[in-house]
Amino acid sequence: MKCYAQVFLAGCASPMPDEYEEFHSLADAKRSLLRQHDDVSSFAEGPSEMLVFFGKPEGMFPCDCLPDRVYQTGPRGGLVQLSC
């Protein structure tokens, strides 16, 4: 199932409102979040977060619509699904 995601990395600037990535599956999106978080974890503290949309976000500010899933990096290197 194709999905779209917006990533907020710890210690980095927030993405622009219309900035999101396309993934072929939810598993690909999760792997990408973990990989990106590992890249910044040496200089940034705190969790990184990903908003996942199952349909293509549309409109002037696509990220204003509610996400279908929210994932956050956990304290021991895994992912935690937060309630939307």
N, C-alpha and C positions, 0 to 999 in steps of 0.2 A: 504494500500500500504506500503510495507516494505521500510524503508529508513535507511541510515547510516549517522552518524553525528560526527563531530569533535568539541569539546568544548574548548573554551578559556575563563577560569574563571578570573575575575578581581582579581588582586593581587596574582595570582598563576602562576606557571611555565607553559609554553606552552606545549601542548602535543607533543609526538614524531611524526615524519612524517607519520608513518603507524599506529597510534593509533586512532581508531574511535569506536563508539558504534553502535550496531544494534538495531533498534526500529521497532515495528510492524506497527506503523502509525506515521504520521507527528504530530498528536496531542500528542502522547506519547513523542516524541522528544521535543516538546515545553514545556510540563510539566516538563520534566527532567531538561531542561535548567533553568527554573524558580526555581525549587527545589534546584538545585546545587548553583545557584546564591544566594538564600536566606541563604544557609549554610555558604557562605564566606562573605556575606555583612556586618557582624558585624566587620570584621577586614580589609576589602578591600574596596576601593572607586573605582568608575568607572563602566562602563558597562561590562557585559560578552557577549560573542559572540558564535554563533553556525553555522558551515558550514554544510549544509544538502545535501546529495547526494541520488538520487532516485535509482541509480544502485550501485552495490557493487564496491567500489573503487578498482582498480587493478594496478599492476605495482610495481616497486621497491619503489616508493614514491607515494602512492595513493592520498595523499592530494594535489599533484601538479596539479591534474585535476580541472577544474573549478566546483564549487558547483552549484547545481540547485537552492538553496535558502540560504540566509544568514539572520539570526535573531540576534538581539541585544536586551539586556534588556533596557527598557526605564526608564526615570527619575521618573516615578510614579508607577513602579512595573510591567508594562506590557511588551509586546514584540513589537519590530519594525522590519518590514521586510525591509532589505536594498536591493538595486538593485545590481545585480551581474555584 
